[in-house]
Amino acid sequence: MRVYSILLLASAVAVSCNVPNVPKEEAYGTYAAVDYVKTTDTIWLQPEGRYERHVYAANGPLLLDMKGSWHKVGPQEFQFSSFFLNLDRDLEEFPELLSDTLGGISVILENDGFCTGYLQGENCYRRLGLSR
């Protein structure tokens, strides 16, 4: 049993050593939600750990204009404070959802984007403009 535990630990260490490091500066930029139908959602990651976010209804009106903070917590992991989990819900019909901005979220930045959904690969944001 002890040998198995050591092998499992060695495997976990080997995997974690191969994770590419994304410098904080490479995360700066504007990201837009992909495949959204009910809203347009952009997040602008700025230096000094600040971000701005704008969520518009599909027909154009601004629904959310917020500012928050973010910081790097791992090789590819970044954490947002005061984050609104959009999930492309109908925010015009349910505007009370917009008041839920106190929670934070951790994301993994890879392939010029990150995802915030409950399942892998859902509720994703992609970097606008030049790729890394």
TAMO-V538175 format. One record per pair of residues at least 12 apart in sequence whose ideal C-beta (glycine too) atoms are under 10 Angstrom apart, sorted by the first residue. I is the first residue (numbers start at 1). GAP is how many residues later the second one is. Records with the same first field share a line. If there is no record, write none. Layout:
I: GAP / GAP
This chain:
16: 58 / 59
17: 58
18: 57
19: 55 / 56 / 57 / 58 / 89 / 91
20: 55 / 56 / 90
21: 51 / 53 / 54 / 55
22: 50 / 52 / 53 / 54 / 55 / 56 / 86 / 87 / 88 / 110
23: 49 / 52 / 109
24: 21 / 23 / 25 / 46 / 47 / 48 / 54 / 85
25: 22
26: 83 / 86 / 101 / 106
27: 18 / 20 / 43 / 45 / 49 / 51 / 80 / 82 / 87 / 100 / 105
28: 16 / 17 / 18 / 19 / 23 / 99
29: 14 / 15 / 16 / 17 / 83 / 98 / 99 / 100 / 101 / 103
30: 12 / 13 / 14 / 15 / 16 / 21 / 22 / 24 / 95 / 96 / 97 / 98 / 99
31: 12 / 13 / 14 / 20 / 22 / 76 / 78 / 81 / 82 / 83 / 93 / 94 / 95 / 96 / 97
32: 22 / 81 / 92 / 93 / 94 / 95 / 96
33: 22 / 53 / 54 / 55 / 80 / 83 / 90 / 91 / 92 / 93
34: 79 / 81 / 89 / 90 / 91 / 92
35: 53 / 87 / 88 / 89 / 91
36: 19 / 20 / 22 / 50 / 51 / 52 / 87 / 88 / 89
37: 21 / 51 / 53
38: 17 / 19 / 20 / 21 / 48 / 49 / 50 / 51 / 52 / 53 / 54 / 55
39: 16 / 17 / 18 / 19 / 24 / 25 / 47 / 48 / 49 / 50 / 51 / 52 / 53
40: 14 / 15 / 16 / 17 / 18 / 20 / 22 / 23 / 48
41: 12 / 13 / 14 / 15 / 22 / 23 / 43 / 45 / 46 / 47 / 50 / 75 / 82 / 84
42: 12 / 13 / 14 / 83 / 86
43: 12 / 23 / 25 / 27 / 37 / 40 / 41 / 43 / 71 / 73 / 82
44: 23 / 84
45: 25 / 33 / 35 / 64 / 69 / 82
46: 21 / 23 / 24
48: 21 / 23
49: 19 / 20 / 21 / 22 / 23 / 29 / 30 / 32
50: 17 / 18 / 19 / 20
51: 15 / 16 / 17 / 18 / 19 / 27 / 29 / 30 / 31 / 32
52: 13 / 14 / 15 / 16
53: 12 / 13 / 14 / 15 / 27 / 29 / 30 / 31 / 33 / 48
54: 12
55: 29 / 31 / 33 / 36 / 43
56: 35
57: 33 / 34 / 35 / 36
58: 30 / 32 / 33 / 34
59: 33
61: 30 / 31
63: 23 / 28 / 29 / 32 / 34 / 35
64: 20 / 22 / 27 / 31 / 33 / 34 / 37
66: 16 / 17 / 18 / 32 / 35
67: 15
68: 12 / 13 / 14 / 15 / 16 / 33 / 36
69: 12 / 13 / 14 / 35
70: 12 / 13 / 34 / 35 / 37
72: 37
73: 33
74: 32 / 34 / 35
75: 33 / 34
76: 31 / 32 / 33 / 34 / 38
77: 29 / 30 / 31 / 32 / 37
78: 27 / 28 / 29 / 30 / 31 / 36
79: 25 / 26 / 27 / 28
80: 23 / 24 / 25 / 26 / 27 / 34 / 36
81: 20 / 21 / 22 / 23 / 24
82: 19 / 20 / 21 / 22 / 23
83: 17 / 18 / 19 / 20 / 21 / 22 / 23 / 24 / 33
84: 13 / 14 / 15 / 16 / 17 / 18 / 19 / 21 / 32
85: 12 / 15 / 16 / 18 / 20 / 31 / 32 / 33 / 38
86: 12 / 30 / 31 / 37 / 39
87: 29 / 30 / 31 / 35 / 36
88: 29 / 34 / 35
107: 17 / 18
108: 12
109: 16 / 18 / 23
111: 13 / 15 / 16 / 20 / 21
112: 13 / 14 / 15 / 16 / 17 / 18 / 19 / 20
113: 12 / 13 / 14
114: 12 / 13
